[in-house]
Amino acid sequence: MSTTSNRGQDDIGKNDIGEAVATGTNRQVMTAALFLAMDEELLHETERDNRDAGLAMV
């Protein structure tokens, strides 16, 4: 997908989806979208965990 070197799957973002749409296959688009969605869910999960941990400390 991206031509940037040393990029892991965790670094896939919206630009990669656009690049895959422009130059790639449906499989590449879906893979990029899946990783982006997983990153978003992990972010929200981390935010919830941090919030819950803060409430437990009060």
C-alpha positions in Angstrom: 0.0 0.0 0.0 2.1 2.9 1.2 5.6 3.3 -0.2 6.8 4.7 3.2 9.4 2.4 4.6 9.4 0.9 8.1 5.6 1.2 8.5 3.8 -1.4 10.5 0.2 -2.4 10.2 -0.6 -0.2 13.2 0.3 2.9 11.2 -2.4 2.4 8.5 -4.6 5.4 8.3 -7.0 7.3 6.1 -4.3 8.2 3.5 -3.6 4.5 3.0 -7.3 3.9 2.3 -7.3 6.7 -0.3 -4.1 5.3 -1.8 -5.6 1.8 -2.0 -8.8 3.1 -3.6 -6.7 4.9 -6.2 -4.2 2.2 -7.0 -5.1 -1.0 -5.3 -7.6 -3.8 -5.1 -10.8 -4.1 -3.1 -8.9 -6.4 -0.7 -6.3 -3.7 0.0 -9.1 -1.2 0.6 -10.9 -3.5 3.0 -7.7 -4.3 4.8 -6.8 -0.7 5.3 -10.4 0.1 6.4 -10.3 -2.8 8.9 -7.1 -1.7 10.5 -8.3 1.9 10.8 -11.5 0.7 12.4 -9.5 -1.5 14.8 -7.3 1.4 15.7 -10.3 3.6 16.4 -11.9 0.9 18.6 -8.6 0.4 20.5 -8.4 4.2 21.1 -12.0 4.3 22.5 -11.3 1.2 24.6 -8.1 2.8 26.1 -10.1 6.0 26.8 -12.7 4.0 28.6 -10.1 2.1 30.6 -8.4 5.3 31.6 -11.6 6.9 32.6 -12.7 3.8 34.6 -9.3 3.7 36.3 -9.6 7.4 37.2 -13.0 6.8 38.7 -11.7 3.8 40.7 -9.0 6.0 42.2 -11.4 8.7 43.5 
